[in-house]
Amino acid sequence: YLLNILIRNKKLVGLISVFVFISSLLFGKLQKKVWLGQFEIVLNSNKESESKSNLNSNSGLAIRGFGSAEKLKTEVGILKSQSVLMPVFDFVNSEKNKNESSKPYGLFTSFTKNLDIDLKEGTTILYIKYKDVDKELILPVLNKISEKYQEYSFDFKRRNLQLRQEFL
């Protein structure tokens, strides 16, 4: 019964199919291209061995049972936090304000929707992806994120050394 209806109205079905096809092609052509940049960071595995030695030597200072998986998740959470990524967000907004063709994000959550920071399954490799419609902005943003991670890592090591020195 349904096949007979389609055969009788083949001109209408063909016209609707052509219209949908052409409109989807135009819609696809008018969409802005979204560019993606990515890089990987190998998280320092020495932190785990340092924390184990601290656990053995300074059992009063370390928390027992805090596994490496939780440490990695905590480190990723810190790297995703506003306190680490806010300078990068400010940089992106200032660059978008200079360029009239793209509008600034406005909210930090809008920025983090285009940023993906995750651990590769079963590894200590941090995978960072950033996508944007402005091709020229992707590489500087990824460089800023890398710099902020390095600063965070250096601050963490410096703070750890400071706590050891105070303890000793």
CYANA upper distance limits for C-alpha pairs under 8 A (distance plus 0.5 A):
  1 TYR  CA      5 ILE  CA      7.02
  2 LEU  CA      6 LEU  CA      6.90
  3 LEU  CA      7 ILE  CA      6.71
  4 ASN  CA      8 ARG  CA      6.63
  5 ILE  CA      9 ASN  CA      6.72
  6 LEU  CA     10 LYS  CA      6.21
  6 LEU  CA     13 VAL  CA      7.59
  9 ASN  CA     13 VAL  CA      6.73
 10 LYS  CA     14 GLY  CA      6.39
 11 LYS  CA     15 LEU  CA      6.52
 12 LEU  CA     16 ILE  CA      6.64
 13 VAL  CA     17 SER  CA      6.60
 14 GLY  CA     18 VAL  CA      6.64
 15 LEU  CA     19 PHE  CA      6.65
 16 ILE  CA     20 VAL  CA      6.63
 17 SER  CA     21 PHE  CA      6.58
 18 VAL  CA     22 ILE  CA      6.60
 19 PHE  CA     23 SER  CA      6.55
 20 VAL  CA     24 SER  CA      6.55
 21 PHE  CA     25 LEU  CA      6.81
 22 ILE  CA     26 LEU  CA      6.76
 23 SER  CA     27 PHE  CA      6.53
 24 SER  CA     28 GLY  CA      6.57
 25 LEU  CA     29 LYS  CA      6.71
 26 LEU  CA     30 LEU  CA      6.62
 27 PHE  CA     31 GLN  CA      6.83
 32 LYS  CA    133 VAL  CA      7.05
 33 LYS  CA    133 VAL  CA      6.35
 34 VAL  CA    131 LYS  CA      6.96
 34 VAL  CA    132 ASP  CA      5.93
 34 VAL  CA    133 VAL  CA      4.97
 34 VAL  CA    134 ASP  CA      8.13
 34 VAL  CA    135 LYS  CA      8.48
 35 TRP  CA    131 LYS  CA      5.87
 35 TRP  CA    132 ASP  CA      5.90
 35 TRP  CA    133 VAL  CA      6.28
 35 TRP  CA    134 ASP  CA      7.68
 35 TRP  CA    135 LYS  CA      6.37
 35 TRP  CA    138 ILE  CA      8.19
 36 LEU  CA    129 LYS  CA      7.42
 36 LEU  CA    130 TYR  CA      6.24
 36 LEU  CA    131 LYS  CA      4.73
 36 LEU  CA    132 ASP  CA      7.14
 36 LEU  CA    138 ILE  CA      7.79
 37 GLY  CA    129 LYS  CA      6.20
 37 GLY  CA    130 TYR  CA      5.84
 37 GLY  CA    131 LYS  CA      6.76
 37 GLY  CA    138 ILE  CA      6.59
 37 GLY  CA    139 LEU  CA      7.47
 37 GLY  CA    142 LEU  CA      7.89
 38 GLN  CA    127 TYR  CA      7.90
 38 GLN  CA    128 ILE  CA      6.00
 38 GLN  CA    129 LYS  CA      4.70
 38 GLN  CA    130 TYR  CA      6.74
 38 GLN  CA    142 LEU  CA      7.90
 39 PHE  CA    127 TYR  CA      6.69
 39 PHE  CA    128 ILE  CA      5.98
 39 PHE  CA    129 LYS  CA      7.17
 39 PHE  CA    142 LEU  CA      8.26
 40 GLU  CA    125 ILE  CA      6.98
 40 GLU  CA    126 LEU  CA      6.03
 40 GLU  CA    127 TYR  CA      5.13
 40 GLU  CA    128 ILE  CA      6.57
 41 ILE  CA    125 ILE  CA      6.13
 41 ILE  CA    126 LEU  CA      5.47
 41 ILE  CA    127 TYR  CA      7.09
 42 VAL  CA    124 THR  CA      6.50
 42 VAL  CA    125 ILE  CA      4.95
 42 VAL  CA    126 LEU  CA      6.60
 43 LEU  CA    124 THR  CA      5.97
 43 LEU  CA    125 ILE  CA      6.44
 43 LEU  CA    126 LEU  CA      7.22
 44 ASN  CA    124 THR  CA      8.41
 45 SER  CA     49 SER  CA      7.66
 45 SER  CA    124 THR  CA      8.15
 46 ASN  CA     50 GLU  CA      6.51
 47 LYS  CA     51 SER  CA      6.51
 48 GLU  CA     52 LYS  CA      6.73
 48 GLU  CA     68 SER  CA      7.04
 49 SER  CA     53 SER  CA      6.75
 50 GLU  CA     54 ASN  CA      6.66
 51 SER  CA     55 LEU  CA      6.53
 51 SER  CA     62 ALA  CA      8.21
 52 LYS  CA     56 ASN  CA      6.80
 53 SER  CA     57 SER  CA      6.56
 54 ASN  CA     58 ASN  CA      5.69
 54 ASN  CA     59 SER  CA      7.46
 54 ASN  CA     61 LEU  CA      8.29
 54 ASN  CA     62 ALA  CA      7.10
 55 LEU  CA     59 SER  CA      5.37
 55 LEU  CA     61 LEU  CA      8.02
 55 LEU  CA     62 ALA  CA      5.80
 55 LEU  CA     63 ILE  CA      7.96
 55 LEU  CA     64 ARG  CA      7.76
 58 ASN  CA     62 ALA  CA      7.07
 59 SER  CA     63 ILE  CA      8.14
 59 SER  CA     64 ARG  CA      8.44
 66 PHE  CA     70 GLU  CA      7.16
 66 PHE  CA     71 LYS  CA      7.78
 67 GLY  CA     71 LYS  CA      6.98
 68 SER  CA     72 LEU  CA      6.65
 69 ALA  CA     73 LYS  CA      6.75
 70 GLU  CA     74 THR  CA      6.51
 71 LYS  CA     75 GLU  CA      6.58
 72 LEU  CA     76 VAL  CA      6.65
 72 LEU  CA    124 THR  CA      7.80
 73 LYS  CA     77 GLY  CA      6.56
 74 THR  CA     78 ILE  CA      6.67
 75 GLU  CA     79 LEU  CA      6.71
 76 VAL  CA     80 LYS  CA      6.71
 76 VAL  CA    117 ILE  CA      7.88
 76 VAL  CA    118 ASP  CA      7.54
 76 VAL  CA    119 LEU  CA      8.03
 76 VAL  CA    126 LEU  CA      8.27
 77 GLY  CA     81 SER  CA      6.72
 78 ILE  CA     84 VAL  CA      7.73
 79 LEU  CA     84 VAL  CA      6.49
 79 LEU  CA     85 LEU  CA      7.77
 79 LEU  CA    149 TYR  CA      7.52
 80 LYS  CA     84 VAL  CA      7.60
 80 LYS  CA     85 LEU  CA      7.28
 80 LYS  CA    117 ILE  CA      7.36
 81 SER  CA     85 LEU  CA      6.79
 82 GLN  CA     86 MET  CA      5.73
 82 GLN  CA    108 PHE  CA      8.33
 84 VAL  CA    148 LYS  CA      7.11
 84 VAL  CA    149 TYR  CA      8.31
 84 VAL  CA    152 TYR  CA      8.12
 85 LEU  CA     89 PHE  CA      6.70
 85 LEU  CA    145 ILE  CA      7.74
 85 LEU  CA    148 LYS  CA      8.04
 86 MET  CA     90 ASP  CA      6.61
 86 MET  CA    108 PHE  CA      8.28
 87 PRO  CA     91 PHE  CA      6.66
 88 VAL  CA     92 VAL  CA      6.73
 88 VAL  CA    141 VAL  CA      7.21
 88 VAL  CA    144 LYS  CA      6.61
 88 VAL  CA    145 ILE  CA      7.05
 89 PHE  CA     93 ASN  CA      6.73
 89 PHE  CA    108 PHE  CA      7.37
 89 PHE  CA    111 PHE  CA      7.30
 90 ASP  CA     94 SER  CA      6.63
 91 PHE  CA     95 GLU  CA      6.67
 91 PHE  CA    141 VAL  CA      8.37
 92 VAL  CA     96 LYS  CA      6.59
 92 VAL  CA    104 PRO  CA      8.14
 92 VAL  CA    137 LEU  CA      8.16
 92 VAL  CA    141 VAL  CA      7.55
 93 ASN  CA     97 ASN  CA      6.60
 93 ASN  CA    104 PRO  CA      5.55
 93 ASN  CA    105 TYR  CA      6.87
 93 ASN  CA    106 GLY  CA      7.98
 94 SER  CA     98 LYS  CA      6.93
 94 SER  CA    104 PRO  CA      8.26
 95 GLU  CA     99 ASN  CA      6.98
 95 GLU  CA    137 LEU  CA      8.25
 96 LYS  CA    100 GLU  CA      7.69
 96 LYS  CA    102 SER  CA      6.33
 96 LYS  CA    103 LYS  CA      6.47
 96 LYS  CA    104 PRO  CA      5.67
 97 ASN  CA    102 SER  CA      8.18
 97 ASN  CA    103 LYS  CA      7.30
 97 ASN  CA    104 PRO  CA      6.62
 99 ASN  CA    103 LYS  CA      8.46
102 SER  CA    134 ASP  CA      8.02
105 TYR  CA    110 SER  CA      6.41
105 TYR  CA    111 PHE  CA      6.65
106 GLY  CA    110 SER  CA      7.82
107 LEU  CA    111 PHE  CA      7.34
108 PHE  CA    112 THR  CA      6.83
109 THR  CA    113 LYS  CA      6.79
110 SER  CA    114 ASN  CA      7.66
111 PHE  CA    115 LEU  CA      7.20
112 THR  CA    116 ASP  CA      7.79
114 ASN  CA    130 TYR  CA      6.20
114 ASN  CA    131 LYS  CA      5.81
114 ASN  CA    132 ASP  CA      7.34
115 LEU  CA    128 ILE  CA      7.88
115 LEU  CA    129 LYS  CA      6.30
115 LEU  CA    130 TYR  CA      5.08
115 LEU  CA    131 LYS  CA      7.20
116 ASP  CA    127 TYR  CA      8.34
116 ASP  CA    128 ILE  CA      6.18
116 ASP  CA    129 LYS  CA      5.53
116 ASP  CA    130 TYR  CA      6.88
117 ILE  CA    126 LEU  CA      7.52
117 ILE  CA    127 TYR  CA      6.30
117 ILE  CA    128 ILE  CA      5.09
117 ILE  CA    129 LYS  CA      7.06
118 ASP  CA    126 LEU  CA      6.32
118 ASP  CA    127 TYR  CA      5.83
118 ASP  CA    128 ILE  CA      7.14
119 LEU  CA    123 THR  CA      7.54
119 LEU  CA    124 THR  CA      7.18
119 LEU  CA    125 ILE  CA      6.25
119 LEU  CA    126 LEU  CA      5.08
119 LEU  CA    127 TYR  CA      6.31
120 LYS  CA    124 THR  CA      7.55
120 LYS  CA    125 ILE  CA      6.18
120 LYS  CA    126 LEU  CA      6.86
120 LYS  CA    127 TYR  CA      7.00
130 TYR  CA    138 ILE  CA      7.34
130 TYR  CA    141 VAL  CA      8.48
130 TYR  CA    142 LEU  CA      7.71
131 LYS  CA    138 ILE  CA      7.53
132 ASP  CA    137 LEU  CA      8.16
132 ASP  CA    138 ILE  CA      7.29
134 ASP  CA    138 ILE  CA      7.58
136 GLU  CA    140 PRO  CA      8.29
137 LEU  CA    141 VAL  CA      6.72
138 ILE  CA    142 LEU  CA      6.72
139 LEU  CA    143 ASN  CA      6.64
140 PRO  CA    144 LYS  CA      6.64
141 VAL  CA    145 ILE  CA      6.71
142 LEU  CA    146 SER  CA      6.67
143 ASN  CA    147 GLU  CA      6.68
144 LYS  CA    148 LYS  CA      6.64
145 ILE  CA    149 TYR  CA      6.69
146 SER  CA    150 GLN  CA      6.74
147 GLU  CA    151 GLU  CA      6.65
148 LYS  CA    152 TYR  CA      6.55
149 TYR  CA    153 SER  CA      6.56
150 GLN  CA    154 PHE  CA      6.55
151 GLU  CA    155 ASP  CA      6.52
152 TYR  CA    156 PHE  CA      6.58
153 SER  CA    157 LYS  CA      6.80
154 PHE  CA    158 ARG  CA      6.56
155 ASP  CA    159 ARG  CA      6.48
156 PHE  CA    160 ASN  CA      6.63
157 LYS  CA    161 LEU  CA      6.70
158 ARG  CA    162 GLN  CA      6.63
159 ARG  CA    163 LEU  CA      6.68
160 ASN  CA    164 ARG  CA      6.76
161 LEU  CA    165 GLN  CA      6.59
162 GLN  CA    166 GLU  CA      6.70
163 LEU  CA    167 PHE  CA      6.61
164 ARG  CA    168 LEU  CA      6.63
